[in-house]
Amino acid sequence: MTFNLTGKSKKSLARTGVLKTGHGLIRTPFFMPIATRSSVKTLTAAEIKKLGGQIVLSNTYHLYLRPGLAVINQAGGLHKFMAWSGPLLTDSGGFQVFSLKDKNAGQKSLVKVSGRGVEFKSVYDGSKHLFTPKKVLEIQQVIGSDIRMVLDVCSPAKCSKVLAEHDLEITLKWAKASSKYKATGNFLLFGIVQGALYQDLRLKSVEKLCRMNFDGYAIGGLAVGESPKEMYQVLDYTVPALPKDKPRYLMGVGYPEQIVAAVKRGIDMFDCVIPTREARHGRLYVRNSKLEIQNLKFYKTVNIKSEKFKKDNSAINAVSKFLELRNYSKAYLRHLFSVGEPLALRLATLNNLEFYLDLMREIRTAIKDGKL
């Protein structure tokens, strides 16, 4: 078995487990820092390890365009290229391609979808490329990722049912074409549940994908504009329909309270740009140590660029495992942001990822102790 459950909550659908990959074991639930172009912005692979990161996520679309497969192949795969020895997940690149379509709605020639695949133009040089179910898996084979995602169509959250059904049919067709590559190497292949906010389409997606017997199942098409309440409603009827002995991955989520809520609904895997992106804008995540994670106010965010921190000489994080966060003050970090020093981005990113990864450890402990 590649996935073994080690504990189940008596208070919710939360569970703990161990996921076996070609580059090591991962304890669930877990959060994946985003290394879009083979790097978690401003940090080294060694620092991700020190933070407690078990696995990172990289982007097939961006890596395919730059540095390109020839460079990655010559380096011996992405693990060696980025000096990361742990597990690696790559998405199919489909979401990024469809994001191009959304951002350039008036440029109809930029992205073209058919049953065969999705054709798009490079944002770098305008060259044409075609992603098919087979092609994206071939790209991920060169990358050498441990967990690979099939090509899918991510429908807008508020789209019509006609469009959602159309997109789902293509997604299922592509998933079927991808499923034959499941046993071709030492990697895990995940199917992706789509269907927008329509319960019957989501459950149809689950039923069809489960017949294909993927190694794990992702829930896509959420955190794309719907409300948290709507997202939770989708999880409430989708997660129980998924196999209990396979890992469940909620793509692109999310804020800390959303992660806690999704874990309680049975989700095992998460990724999101929030901690790193918001760090670059001076938004720090701070744990309220007096409150347990069951309380929605268990954390707060602060804008370190605020004038109120100008003379605040307290540590960025007095209990951090990183000397820099213990020694440098909030006033100093605010100063770095105000003068545009790159060190500001690194310190803020360290703070936020430490918060997220510590949160996942706390979640695993809370499940074990019967508190979540």
TORTI-182188 format. One record per residue (C-alpha): residue number from 1; residue in three letters; x, y, z. Coordinates in steps of 0.05 Angstrom, whole numbers. Layout:
% TORTI-182188
<NUM "Ala" <X Y Z>>
...
This chain:
% TORTI-182188
<1 "Met" <0 0 0>>
<2 "Thr" <25 70 -16>>
<3 "Phe" <-22 102 34>>
<4 "Asn" <-35 77 104>>
<5 "Leu" <-83 109 154>>
<6 "Thr" <-53 115 223>>
<7 "Gly" <-109 149 260>>
<8 "Lys" <-181 173 254>>
<9 "Ser" <-216 227 294>>
<10 "Lys" <-278 211 335>>
<11 "Lys" <-301 283 330>>
<12 "Ser" <-297 294 255>>
<13 "Leu" <-274 261 189>>
<14 "Ala" <-203 283 203>>
<15 "Arg" <-150 229 196>>
<16 "Thr" <-75 219 198>>
<17 "Gly" <-34 175 152>>
<18 "Val" <31 160 118>>
<19 "Leu" <40 168 43>>
<20 "Lys" <97 129 12>>
<21 "Thr" <134 161 -47>>
<22 "Gly" <197 147 -85>>
<23 "His" <233 201 -45>>
<24 "Gly" <208 184 24>>
<25 "Leu" <148 180 70>>
<26 "Ile" <101 239 82>>
<27 "Arg" <58 245 144>>
<28 "Thr" <-12 269 130>>
<29 "Pro" <-46 318 133>>
<30 "Phe" <8 361 101>>
<31 "Phe" <19 427 65>>
<32 "Met" <63 436 4>>
<33 "Pro" <104 500 -4>>
<34 "Ile" <100 525 -76>>
<35 "Ala" <164 520 -116>>
<36 "Thr" <132 542 -181>>
<37 "Arg" <195 548 -223>>
<38 "Ser" <237 500 -181>>
<39 "Ser" <246 548 -123>>
<40 "Val" <205 570 -64>>
<41 "Lys" <215 644 -73>>
<42 "Thr" <274 672 -32>>
<43 "Leu" <288 606 4>>
<44 "Thr" <336 547 -8>>
<45 "Ala" <316 474 -9>>
<46 "Ala" <356 464 56>>
<47 "Glu" <314 519 90>>
<48 "Ile" <250 485 68>>
<49 "Lys" <275 421 101>>
<50 "Lys" <293 459 165>>
<51 "Leu" <224 490 166>>
<52 "Gly" <195 420 167>>
<53 "Gly" <172 418 94>>
<54 "Gln" <160 345 74>>
<55 "Ile" <144 358 1>>
<56 "Val" <144 416 -48>>
<57 "Leu" <101 430 -109>>
<58 "Ser" <128 452 -176>>
<59 "Asn" <92 474 -239>>
<60 "Thr" <94 433 -303>>
<61 "Tyr" <74 491 -348>>
<62 "His" <127 539 -324>>
<63 "Leu" <183 488 -322>>
<64 "Tyr" <165 463 -392>>
<65 "Leu" <174 534 -419>>
<66 "Arg" <233 553 -375>>
<67 "Pro" <285 525 -365>>
<68 "Gly" <257 473 -412>>
<69 "Leu" <260 397 -412>>
<70 "Ala" <330 393 -443>>
<71 "Val" <360 431 -384>>
<72 "Ile" <322 391 -332>>
<73 "Asn" <339 325 -366>>
<74 "Gln" <413 343 -371>>
<75 "Ala" <413 358 -297>>
<76 "Gly" <386 290 -281>>
<77 "Gly" <315 312 -263>>
<78 "Leu" <286 368 -221>>
<79 "His" <306 338 -154>>
<80 "Lys" <380 345 -172>>
<81 "Phe" <370 411 -209>>
<82 "Met" <340 445 -148>>
<83 "Ala" <379 404 -96>>
<84 "Trp" <316 378 -64>>
<85 "Ser" <320 307 -37>>
<86 "Gly" <248 301 -13>>
<87 "Pro" <183 284 -48>>
<88 "Leu" <159 328 -105>>
<89 "Leu" <90 339 -134>>
<90 "Thr" <78 370 -202>>
<91 "Asp" <11 393 -228>>
<92 "Ser" <-7 383 -301>>
<93 "Gly" <0 456 -320>>
<94 "Gly" <-72 457 -342>>
<95 "Phe" <-94 509 -291>>
<96 "Gln" <-40 557 -314>>
<97 "Val" <-60 548 -387>>
<98 "Phe" <-133 561 -371>>
<99 "Ser" <-113 622 -329>>
<100 "Leu" <-82 650 -392>>
<101 "Lys" <-149 642 -426>>
<102 "Asp" <-185 679 -369>>
<103 "Lys" <-134 735 -368>>
<104 "Asn" <-135 744 -443>>
<105 "Ala" <-209 733 -458>>
<106 "Gly" <-206 779 -518>>
<107 "Gln" <-148 741 -549>>
<108 "Lys" <-184 679 -573>>
<109 "Ser" <-123 650 -607>>
<110 "Leu" <-82 647 -543>>
<111 "Val" <-114 583 -516>>
<112 "Lys" <-154 532 -556>>
<113 "Val" <-186 472 -522>>
<114 "Ser" <-208 408 -558>>
<115 "Gly" <-220 336 -539>>
<116 "Arg" <-148 323 -560>>
<117 "Gly" <-117 373 -512>>
<118 "Val" <-104 447 -502>>
<119 "Glu" <-64 489 -550>>
<120 "Phe" <-32 553 -524>>
<121 "Lys" <20 606 -540>>
<122 "Ser" <81 616 -497>>
<123 "Val" <78 681 -457>>
<124 "Tyr" <153 687 -469>>
<125 "Asp" <161 683 -544>>
<126 "Gly" <92 669 -573>>
<127 "Ser" <110 599 -596>>
<128 "Lys" <53 549 -602>>
<129 "His" <49 487 -557>>
<130 "Leu" <-1 431 -547>>
<131 "Phe" <-13 398 -480>>
<132 "Thr" <-47 330 -486>>
<133 "Pro" <-59 279 -429>>
<134 "Lys" <2 240 -454>>
<135 "Lys" <45 301 -464>>
<136 "Val" <38 329 -394>>
<137 "Leu" <55 261 -365>>
<138 "Glu" <116 257 -410>>
<139 "Ile" <138 325 -384>>
<140 "Gln" <128 303 -313>>
<141 "Gln" <169 241 -328>>
<142 "Val" <228 284 -348>>
<143 "Ile" <218 326 -286>>
<144 "Gly" <218 262 -245>>
<145 "Ser" <163 281 -196>>
<146 "Asp" <137 232 -144>>
<147 "Ile" <64 253 -149>>
<148 "Arg" <36 273 -217>>
<149 "Met" <-30 304 -237>>
<150 "Val" <-71 288 -298>>
<151 "Leu" <-91 342 -347>>
<152 "Asp" <-160 371 -331>>
<153 "Val" <-205 430 -347>>
<154 "Cys" <-215 477 -288>>
<155 "Ser" <-284 508 -296>>
<156 "Pro" <-299 577 -266>>
<157 "Ala" <-334 569 -199>>
<158 "Lys" <-396 609 -221>>
<159 "Cys" <-402 580 -291>>
<160 "Ser" <-466 552 -321>>
<161 "Lys" <-483 479 -313>>
<162 "Val" <-478 470 -388>>
<163 "Leu" <-406 495 -387>>
<164 "Ala" <-388 455 -324>>
<165 "Glu" <-416 391 -356>>
<166 "His" <-378 404 -420>>
<167 "Asp" <-313 415 -383>>
<168 "Leu" <-324 354 -340>>
<169 "Glu" <-334 309 -401>>
<170 "Ile" <-267 332 -429>>
<171 "Thr" <-234 323 -360>>
<172 "Leu" <-260 251 -355>>
<173 "Lys" <-238 235 -426>>
<174 "Trp" <-168 261 -411>>
<175 "Ala" <-167 224 -344>>
<176 "Lys" <-184 159 -379>>
<177 "Ala" <-128 170 -429>>
<178 "Ser" <-80 185 -371>>
<179 "Ser" <-99 126 -328>>
<180 "Lys" <-62 75 -371>>
<181 "Tyr" <4 107 -349>>
<182 "Lys" <-9 92 -275>>
<183 "Ala" <37 32 -270>>
<184 "Thr" <93 55 -315>>
<185 "Gly" <142 79 -262>>
<186 "Asn" <156 95 -189>>
<187 "Phe" <107 151 -182>>
<188 "Leu" <36 164 -159>>
<189 "Leu" <-17 189 -208>>
<190 "Phe" <-76 230 -183>>
<191 "Gly" <-143 241 -217>>
<192 "Ile" <-178 308 -208>>
<193 "Val" <-251 316 -189>>
<194 "Gln" <-285 373 -226>>
<195 "Gly" <-357 396 -234>>
<196 "Ala" <-359 467 -208>>
<197 "Leu" <-412 477 -154>>
<198 "Tyr" <-460 425 -181>>
<199 "Gln" <-468 365 -135>>
<200 "Asp" <-491 315 -188>>
<201 "Leu" <-431 333 -232>>
<202 "Arg" <-382 327 -175>>
<203 "Leu" <-409 259 -155>>
<204 "Lys" <-409 236 -227>>
<205 "Ser" <-336 258 -231>>
<206 "Val" <-319 218 -168>>
<207 "Glu" <-355 156 -193>>
<208 "Lys" <-321 156 -261>>
<209 "Leu" <-252 172 -233>>
<210 "Cys" <-256 118 -180>>
<211 "Arg" <-268 66 -234>>
<212 "Met" <-201 87 -263>>
<213 "Asn" <-168 69 -197>>
<214 "Phe" <-119 127 -190>>
<215 "Asp" <-67 128 -134>>
<216 "Gly" <-100 189 -103>>
<217 "Tyr" <-155 239 -117>>
<218 "Ala" <-152 314 -120>>
<219 "Ile" <-211 361 -114>>
<220 "Gly" <-200 417 -164>>
<221 "Gly" <-240 477 -186>>
<222 "Leu" <-247 506 -115>>
<223 "Ala" <-217 569 -85>>
<224 "Val" <-229 601 -153>>
<225 "Gly" <-281 652 -134>>
<226 "Glu" <-334 616 -94>>
<227 "Ser" <-347 632 -20>>
<228 "Pro" <-317 589 35>>
<229 "Lys" <-387 565 52>>
<230 "Glu" <-397 541 -20>>
<231 "Met" <-329 506 -18>>
<232 "Tyr" <-346 470 46>>
<233 "Gln" <-413 448 17>>
<234 "Val" <-376 416 -42>>
<235 "Leu" <-329 381 6>>
<236 "Asp" <-386 357 50>>
<237 "Tyr" <-416 314 -6>>
<238 "Thr" <-353 300 -47>>
<239 "Val" <-303 275 5>>
<240 "Pro" <-347 219 34>>
<241 "Ala" <-355 191 -37>>
<242 "Leu" <-279 185 -47>>
<243 "Pro" <-242 120 -29>>
<244 "Lys" <-222 118 44>>
<245 "Asp" <-156 83 29>>
<246 "Lys" <-130 136 -20>>
<247 "Pro" <-101 205 -5>>
<248 "Arg" <-147 265 -17>>
<249 "Tyr" <-118 330 -42>>
<250 "Leu" <-154 398 -40>>
<251 "Met" <-119 439 -93>>
<252 "Gly" <-102 512 -81>>
<253 "Val" <-126 518 -9>>
<254 "Gly" <-118 560 30>>
<255 "Tyr" <-124 605 90>>
<256 "Pro" <-107 572 157>>
<257 "Glu" <-179 566 181>>
<258 "Gln" <-198 536 113>>
<259 "Ile" <-144 483 121>>
<260 "Val" <-170 465 191>>
<261 "Ala" <-241 461 165>>
<262 "Ala" <-221 418 106>>
<263 "Val" <-180 371 149>>
<264 "Lys" <-243 361 192>>
<265 "Arg" <-278 341 128>>
<266 "Gly" <-226 288 112>>
<267 "Ile" <-175 324 67>>
<268 "Asp" <-102 300 72>>
<269 "Met" <-63 346 25>>
<270 "Phe" <-59 421 13>>
<271 "Asp" <-21 473 -27>>
<272 "Cys" <-28 548 -34>>
<273 "Val" <11 610 -54>>
<274 "Ile" <-19 649 4>>
<275 "Pro" <39 644 55>>
<276 "Thr" <93 662 5>>
<277 "Arg" <54 713 -37>>
<278 "Glu" <29 751 23>>
<279 "Ala" <98 750 54>>
<280 "Arg" <123 789 -6>>
<281 "His" <70 842 9>>
<282 "Gly" <90 848 82>>
<283 "Arg" <32 808 111>>
<284 "Leu" <55 763 168>>
<285 "Tyr" <18 705 198>>
<286 "Val" <23 703 274>>
<287 "Arg" <-1 646 319>>
<288 "Asn" <-44 664 379>>
<289 "Ser" <-13 614 427>>
<290 "Lys" <-69 622 477>>
<291 "Leu" <-121 592 431>>
<292 "Glu" <-126 523 402>>
<293 "Ile" <-136 513 328>>
<294 "Gln" <-210 496 338>>
<295 "Asn" <-220 571 353>>
<296 "Leu" <-226 612 289>>
<297 "Lys" <-184 666 322>>
<298 "Phe" <-124 620 333>>
<299 "Tyr" <-82 666 289>>
<300 "Lys" <-78 737 264>>
<301 "Thr" <-44 773 207>>
<302 "Val" <-5 837 213>>
<303 "Asn" <18 887 161>>
<304 "Ile" <90 895 180>>
<305 "Lys" <95 957 136>>
<306 "Ser" <49 994 184>>
<307 "Glu" <75 1056 219>>
<308 "Lys" <60 1024 287>>
<309 "Phe" <120 977 278>>
<310 "Lys" <169 1032 264>>
<311 "Lys" <198 1029 335>>
<312 "Asp" <176 959 354>>
<313 "Asn" <240 925 375>>
<314 "Ser" <208 859 394>>
<315 "Ala" <229 797 355>>
<316 "Ile" <195 779 290>>
<317 "Asn" <182 711 322>>
<318 "Ala" <213 699 390>>
<319 "Val" <201 624 387>>
<320 "Ser" <222 611 316>>
<321 "Lys" <272 556 300>>
<322 "Phe" <308 607 256>>
<323 "Leu" <359 652 290>>
<324 "Glu" <342 708 241>>
<325 "Leu" <270 711 263>>
<326 "Arg" <289 710 336>>
<327 "Asn" <344 763 330>>
<328 "Tyr" <315 812 279>>
<329 "Ser" <261 859 304>>
<330 "Lys" <195 879 273>>
<331 "Ala" <222 950 267>>
<332 "Tyr" <281 924 227>>
<333 "Leu" <236 882 181>>
<334 "Arg" <191 942 170>>
<335 "His" <252 984 152>>
<336 "Leu" <275 931 102>>
<337 "Phe" <207 933 67>>
<338 "Ser" <207 1009 67>>
<339 "Val" <274 1014 31>>
<340 "Gly" <262 954 -15>>
<341 "Glu" <315 908 13>>
<342 "Pro" <308 836 -13>>
<343 "Leu" <322 809 57>>
<344 "Ala" <252 832 77>>
<345 "Leu" <220 782 29>>
<346 "Arg" <263 725 55>>
<347 "Leu" <248 739 129>>
<348 "Ala" <174 747 117>>
<349 "Thr" <172 683 76>>
<350 "Leu" <208 644 130>>
<351 "Asn" <158 670 181>>
<352 "Asn" <97 651 141>>
<353 "Leu" <119 582 119>>
<354 "Glu" <141 566 189>>
<355 "Phe" <71 585 212>>
<356 "Tyr" <38 540 160>>
<357 "Leu" <83 480 170>>
<358 "Asp" <78 485 246>>
<359 "Leu" <3 489 238>>
<360 "Met" <3 423 201>>
<361 "Arg" <43 390 256>>
<362 "Glu" <-6 418 307>>
<363 "Ile" <-64 391 266>>
<364 "Arg" <-34 321 264>>
<365 "Thr" <-23 323 339>>
<366 "Ala" <-94 348 352>>
<367 "Ile" <-123 291 311>>
<368 "Lys" <-80 241 349>>
<369 "Asp" <-101 271 416>>
<370 "Gly" <-175 271 398>>
<371 "Lys" <-182 347 397>>
<372 "Leu" <-200 358 323>>
